[in-house]
Amino acid sequence: MRPGRVELASRLEAPAAAVWDRVSTFEGVNDELMPLMRMTAPPDVRRLEPEQVVLGERICRSWVLLFGILPFDYDDLVLVELEPGRGFHERSTMLSMRSWEHERWIAPTGEDACVLRDRLTFTPRLPLPLTPLVRAVFRHRHRRLRGRFGGVPA
């Protein structure tokens, strides 16, 4: 099975710290994903913080709910790198993906602006053309981020 790859970036009109404070929480992730989908997390896992994350170990199984209701996938969430305020590198498995790597990095471009970049590399379990779907979901996420913070595609 051939891996898929998607890269997107947005210039946001907000300080990098403010963007990180939002995107490092499950509330923020779900705000990006809705109304398409929502991810679950145990009550004690609300934010990506070094105190709660052991790099290389599963943080939790997050169920992915279509339209926020119907379970259709899960993500055995594992971070291999975490730099608070800057970003993370996730290397997980999913029901639909043999491998799923999500790198999200935030780079300040001034006092009140930053660039947020997502890079996804994945290998589906079934021979399905999932790259257009992943690209569409992340375009949606970036539109939601630009709507919240202001900004443009980078």
C-alpha positions as a Python dict, from the first residue, in 0.01 Angstrom:
ca = {
    (1, 'M'): (0, 0, 0),
    (2, 'R'): (141, 338, -103),
    (3, 'P'): (158, 606, 168),
    (4, 'G'): (-42, 925, 129),
    (5, 'R'): (93, 1269, 205),
    (6, 'V'): (-79, 1602, 271),
    (7, 'E'): (78, 1935, 369),
    (8, 'L'): (-105, 2257, 451),
    (9, 'A'): (-8, 2585, 612),
    (10, 'S'): (-195, 2896, 723),
    (11, 'R'): (-74, 3241, 822),
    (12, 'L'): (-273, 3330, 1132),
    (13, 'E'): (-328, 3676, 1277),
    (14, 'A'): (-261, 3577, 1637),
    (15, 'P'): (42, 3525, 1859),
    (16, 'A'): (187, 3174, 1838),
    (17, 'A'): (119, 3124, 2212),
    (18, 'A'): (-253, 3199, 2169),
    (19, 'V'): (-277, 2958, 1876),
    (20, 'W'): (-96, 2685, 2073),
    (21, 'D'): (-327, 2740, 2373),
    (22, 'R'): (-617, 2653, 2144),
    (23, 'V'): (-480, 2380, 1916),
    (24, 'S'): (-320, 2181, 2200),
    (25, 'T'): (-659, 2104, 2358),
    (26, 'F'): (-923, 1852, 2259),
    (27, 'E'): (-1176, 2136, 2273),
    (28, 'G'): (-970, 2321, 2011),
    (29, 'V'): (-919, 2012, 1795),
    (30, 'N'): (-1292, 1944, 1800),
    (31, 'D'): (-1369, 2305, 1713),
    (32, 'E'): (-1148, 2259, 1405),
    (33, 'L'): (-1315, 1930, 1309),
    (34, 'M'): (-1682, 2011, 1364),
    (35, 'P'): (-1936, 1977, 1219),
    (36, 'L'): (-1768, 1699, 1017),
    (37, 'M'): (-1640, 1496, 1310),
    (38, 'R'): (-1532, 1499, 1672),
    (39, 'M'): (-1265, 1311, 1867),
    (40, 'T'): (-1320, 1173, 2216),
    (41, 'A'): (-1073, 1179, 2505),
    (42, 'P'): (-1084, 1063, 2865),
    (43, 'P'): (-1169, 1338, 3117),
    (44, 'D'): (-808, 1353, 3241),
    (45, 'V'): (-672, 1414, 2889),
    (46, 'R'): (-782, 1764, 2790),
    (47, 'R'): (-454, 1923, 2676),
    (48, 'L'): (-122, 1809, 2529),
    (49, 'E'): (115, 1878, 2817),
    (50, 'P'): (449, 1715, 2899),
    (51, 'E'): (316, 1623, 3245),
    (52, 'Q'): (42, 1411, 3086),
    (53, 'V'): (230, 1268, 2788),
    (54, 'V'): (491, 994, 2791),
    (55, 'L'): (656, 1021, 2451),
    (56, 'G'): (626, 701, 2249),
    (57, 'E'): (343, 559, 2465),
    (58, 'R'): (-27, 559, 2385),
    (59, 'I'): (-201, 856, 2546),
    (60, 'C'): (-549, 719, 2482),
    (61, 'R'): (-777, 563, 2225),
    (62, 'S'): (-970, 851, 2078),
    (63, 'W'): (-1289, 755, 1900),
    (64, 'V'): (-1362, 958, 1587),
    (65, 'L'): (-1732, 1037, 1561),
    (66, 'L'): (-1889, 1127, 1226),
    (67, 'F'): (-2088, 1452, 1268),
    (68, 'G'): (-1994, 1428, 1637),
    (69, 'I'): (-2225, 1129, 1692),
    (70, 'L'): (-2150, 813, 1494),
    (71, 'P'): (-1826, 623, 1573),
    (72, 'F'): (-1647, 536, 1249),
    (73, 'D'): (-1277, 525, 1337),
    (74, 'Y'): (-1036, 544, 1628),
    (75, 'D'): (-692, 690, 1682),
    (76, 'D'): (-452, 520, 1925),
    (77, 'L'): (-288, 854, 1998),
    (78, 'V'): (92, 845, 2046),
    (79, 'L'): (318, 1151, 2048),
    (80, 'V'): (686, 1105, 1970),
    (81, 'E'): (772, 1473, 2003),
    (82, 'L'): (607, 1755, 2197),
    (83, 'E'): (732, 2110, 2230),
    (84, 'P'): (474, 2321, 2418),
    (85, 'G'): (410, 2645, 2238),
    (86, 'R'): (570, 2513, 1921),
    (87, 'G'): (413, 2184, 1812),
    (88, 'F'): (404, 1807, 1812),
    (89, 'H'): (472, 1497, 1609),
    (90, 'E'): (211, 1224, 1638),
    (91, 'R'): (285, 870, 1521),
    (92, 'S'): (-27, 660, 1572),
    (93, 'T'): (-233, 378, 1432),
    (94, 'M'): (-599, 402, 1349),
    (95, 'L'): (-871, 158, 1260),
    (96, 'S'): (-851, 293, 903),
    (97, 'M'): (-474, 355, 893),
    (98, 'R'): (-185, 114, 937),
    (99, 'S'): (25, 422, 1010),
    (100, 'W'): (-71, 785, 1074),
    (101, 'E'): (185, 1059, 1126),
    (102, 'H'): (71, 1412, 1198),
    (103, 'E'): (326, 1686, 1247),
    (104, 'R'): (189, 2026, 1351),
    (105, 'W'): (426, 2315, 1405),
    (106, 'I'): (367, 2682, 1482),
    (107, 'A'): (627, 2943, 1390),
    (108, 'P'): (596, 3304, 1502),
    (109, 'T'): (622, 3557, 1220),
    (110, 'G'): (587, 3862, 1443),
    (111, 'E'): (440, 3959, 1778),
    (112, 'D'): (82, 3901, 1667),
    (113, 'A'): (116, 3653, 1381),
    (114, 'C'): (235, 3302, 1311),
    (115, 'V'): (232, 3023, 1055),
    (116, 'L'): (72, 2690, 1147),
    (117, 'R'): (184, 2392, 936),
    (118, 'D'): (37, 2044, 923),
    (119, 'R'): (213, 1754, 754),
    (120, 'L'): (34, 1418, 732),
    (121, 'T'): (185, 1093, 614),
    (122, 'F'): (-36, 785, 629),
    (123, 'T'): (-82, 434, 503),
    (124, 'P'): (-443, 312, 478),
    (125, 'R'): (-523, -43, 583),
    (126, 'L'): (-741, -94, 275),
    (127, 'P'): (-652, 1, -84),
    (128, 'L'): (-870, 314, -82),
    (129, 'P'): (-779, 656, -224),
    (130, 'L'): (-790, 842, 111),
    (131, 'T'): (-552, 1128, 27),
    (132, 'P'): (-831, 1353, -114),
    (133, 'L'): (-1041, 1289, 199),
    (134, 'V'): (-754, 1367, 439),
    (135, 'R'): (-671, 1680, 238),
    (136, 'A'): (-1036, 1794, 252),
    (137, 'V'): (-1056, 1740, 630),
    (138, 'F'): (-737, 1938, 691),
    (139, 'R'): (-845, 2216, 453),
    (140, 'H'): (-1162, 2236, 662),
    (141, 'R'): (-953, 2250, 981),
    (142, 'H'): (-739, 2531, 842),
    (143, 'R'): (-1048, 2727, 730),
    (144, 'R'): (-1185, 2695, 1083),
    (145, 'L'): (-853, 2814, 1230),
    (146, 'R'): (-841, 3113, 994),
    (147, 'G'): (-1202, 3190, 1086),
    (148, 'R'): (-1113, 3190, 1456),
    (149, 'F'): (-785, 3380, 1439),
    (150, 'G'): (-799, 3557, 1104),
    (151, 'G'): (-547, 3478, 835),
    (152, 'V'): (-487, 3336, 491),
    (153, 'P'): (-353, 3013, 339),
    (154, 'A'): (27, 3013, 337),
}
